[in-house]
Amino acid sequence: EVRAVAHDEERLTRDDTTPAVHFLTFSFAPDQIDVFERGPVHIVVDHPGYREDVALSDEHRGELLRDLRDAS
């Protein structure tokens, strides 16, 4: 499990409104990248107002894996 870190959340979200797009980053340790490579990988949203679980295709996982390998 790798949790997202929100950026500019305090600036973008106000009591009366929230933006349609939130920017998130994920920090992976080298061993987590190895697990990611083996798959399967799921993107999970676990929020009281919205729940979703989507498995990444091998193609998407491969593209993201290239980014993870380049960043480490």
LINRA-V36963 format. One record per helix or strand. SS is the DSSP state (alpha for helix, beta for strand). FROM is the first residue (numbers start at 1). TO is the last residue. If there is no record, write none. Layout:
ss=SS from=FROM to=TO
ss=SS from=FROM to=TO
This chain:
ss=beta from=4 to=7
ss=alpha from=9 to=12
ss=beta from=14 to=14
ss=beta from=17 to=17
ss=beta from=23 to=26
ss=alpha from=30 to=38
ss=beta from=42 to=47
ss=beta from=50 to=55
ss=alpha from=58 to=71
